[in-house]
């Protein structure tokens, strides 16, 4: 992508701001955000910030590309406010798509979720059966169904969904403002660096496909640049357990902080995740570039 006019919704949030700042190096970027999970402090000087909501009328959708990341983006948020979550995640999605179509936008990329795969130690392909075990899953899968409809009935706009796997950057980047919603590696590294024991649920054997935000940003750009249609995983295919993560953080920081263990407090807890990235690799050649060992070092760098 070069010389494009791009709208990033949720553009001042964690992933959105990283994407906006990256794209702004060679494109005209508008970051739209209502400030719920984002802050304009995350944005580089070259990014145009618009304080607005995806449910608003007259959005700045007169662009070449929309990358729609705005969402109530966790299980907890949807449990606390299910009606608002459905409005933002589904109605907000449709509202942005409709305005983009009306303004002649031709490329639309949106965030979905990998949590609908449930708990799996094997790599999860995009075409496997999915389950909406939470309201968050249901709302994001609703986006995918609407995207299927738009792709089937309209030729003037391509829509591609992206299922992220456990995205992280660390508090030295644009993730710190997320607080309790930040990735576990970012939270645990901060605690360990300050001599506090991180709390692990169960026995710490649960695994996540930790994916550095820079790889997610490249993946989103690649999906948009190739004007893909359908749904694509963005992950690494190499999961690590929470116990392994804590050991790696201690090794990087030169500390020896033991975690605490508590019973898993949630029903339908996703114990393991792992991405099958063969579809995006075959379609575009995209591959993750940051190994987890390198990523842990990047997260811990600010404390050293």
Secondary structure, 3 states (H helix, E strand, C coil): CCCCEEEEECCCCHHHHHHHHHHCCCCEEEEEECCCCCCHHHCCCCCEEEECCCCCCCCCCCCCEEEECCCCCCHHHHHHCHHHHHHHHHHHHHHHHHHHHHCCCCEEEEECCCHHHCCCCCCECCCCCCCCCCHHHHHHHHHHHHHHHHHHHCCCCEEEEEEECCEECCCCCCCHHHHHHCCHHHHHHHHHHCCCCCEEECCCCCEECCEEHHHHHHHHHHHHHCCCCEEEEECCCCCEEHHHHHHHHHHHHCCCCCCEEECCCCCCCCCECCECCHHHHHHHCCCCCCCHHHHHHHHHHHHC
